[in-house]
Amino acid sequence: MKKIITKMLVVTAITGIFSPLAVAGTTTVTRQTHSVEGLVGVTASQTSNSISYTLGDNYSVGDEITFTFPVGALTPQNFPPNISSANLDLTLVSNDGSSILYQVDTVTGNSSGDVIALGQATINSTFLSSNRITVTVSSQHLGAAFDAAGTRSSTVAEAKSQFGTVSINPTFDNTIANDNENDPDGGTFFASADDTITFSVTNPAITGWLNIATVNSTQVTLSGEAGKMAGFSASNFSTAGTKTLTENEAKLDISYTGLITTDTITFTPDTAPLLAQTFKMDVIYNYQSAGAVSGSKKVGNQVTAGAWTLSYPNVANASVVFNHHSNTFNGAYCDIDNVFDAGETSMLTVTLPDADWGSVSSIIATVESAADITFANEGIINFVDGTLSAGLEMTLNTAGTNEQIDIVVSFTSNDANLALPQPITSTMKVNFDYEGATPTVVADSGECVNRKPVLGDVTGSGSIVERAEVTLTAQAIDHDFDNLTYTWLQTAGKTLDVDSTSATLIFNAPAVENNETYTFSVIANDGHLSSDAKEVSFTVTPSNSGGGSMGLFSLLLLPLCFLRRKKR
């Protein structure tokens, strides 16, 4: 009797494992990739590759199989009214535009391994341009989920950008041979006779893609610092494209026919003076979509392209300006007059126009005065690499009528080779009487001229593994020292649900099946004006995850282990 009960337990255990959840079924379709840029203006429906589902178990009469697509992904269409496999006949029961339900009518044999061929689906082009289209198969057996394991979902079609990102190697990196620390320029390079940069665009491999945009031209802009290419012309640059130099803007525009992914640009000086400066590069593809719509894609936005530095670094020039405001005047700094009133706060801004952008942080400005003035940060001004101006708040506590006070700014550095500016003394009028007019009214009754923020490079580009944390950081400077808010906008890639009004945008990368590139644009706003936008791109790569299929096998062995234990 014990043996009979034991055998029943084994049968029950095995039956419980296999019914109604059975072996995996598999959805099969060859994925289509369309160009996001190429789909612009395309209104015609797209036809997918053939979709099928391989059964993982034996189906019975009345069992159901449902193919489900995202709502809006398909255009109205008629799927086959009947589908036959090797051992099954199925009839279409319903089609609501996204879920297509079939029911088994006839069974002639063991259906495990049978292929249920749905055929092709007609895709909505507009939906596809911004959404991945998938198909998921579900099945019912006597009201319970059937074939519940396995690859039930597959990507039918997706749209990706056919353009990639720019890298520059080598960059401009030469040194200007100026004569001494008091000479701000030179006529030749120190290291070699010329300087060379090479840009390269890494675009996705688009063989087999559909609706590919046709690139008509490539536009490259190499920008130095305005006013620092005086005396030079386009003939000083060699390149494979057609070039034009806007001298006063220090901007070289290069046009190429068709799609260009790399070129080398060489600058050779002549007799004009060379000035230390930094360089940035933009690369734009001008294309026509498969829908005959013209467009452009900026694949490189203000990419760092190097710098020219001086043999003798020079920062011998500096300027100091003051902007005053009353604490009750909306907190705005107004450069309206040169009157500084007791109780008033002023912003002192120091600019080093000839400093090296990449090493200005080594300079410290110290502000002092014999007057009763409170200086923020104990009168110390620190500069940040990449910005040649920095400010310091100061508040006049008390002063006599019609008094004039001196404010002295001096400079130090931990770089002994820098030629620093001489101390600058600024004389300010205090409580000055303008023919009976109240100085506060004179200073604060006018309208302040607000300046828009300036946005620097955005960090966070590169390669990121799916689901890892992504951190994008923007840095803006507001010359009026207003509080800034940031607006982040996704401009490329599958839409992500992220938002931030701060300088940092943090989120987790999405799950991907293949490498996917995402681009975000950011602007800074001071409450009145917005900066120019800057973009940053990053690539999300799939992780290599592994798994096993021993769980079910282990469950099957449990009853056998139980029998062996009972025999002992």
Secondary structure, 3 states (H helix, E strand, C coil): CHHHHHHHHHHHHHHHHHCCCCCCCEEECCCEEEECCCCCCCCCCEECCCEEEECCCCCCCCCEEEEECCCCCECCCCCCCEEECCCEEEEEEEECCCEEEEEEEEECCCCCCCEEEEECCEECHHHHCCCCEEEEEEEEECCEECCCCCCCEEEEEEEECCCCEEEECCCECCEECCCCCCCCEECCECCCCCEEEEEEEECCCCCCCECCCEEEEEEEEEECCCCCCCCCCHHHEECCCEEEEEHHHCEEEEEEECCCCEEEEEECCCCCCEECEEEEEEEEEEEECCCCCEEEEEEEEEEEEEEEEECCCECCCCEEEEEEECCCCCCCCECCCCEECCCCEEEEEEECCCCCCCCHHHEEEEEEECCCEEEHHHHEEECCCCCCEEEEEEEECCCCCCEEEEEEEEEEECCCCCECCCCEEEEEEECCCECCECHHHHHHCCCCCCCCCEECCCECCEEEECCCEEEEECCEECCCCCCCEEEEEEEECCCCCCCCCCCEEEEECCCCCCCEEEEEEEEEECCCCECCCEEEEEEEECCCCCCCCHHHHHHHHHHHHHHHHHHC
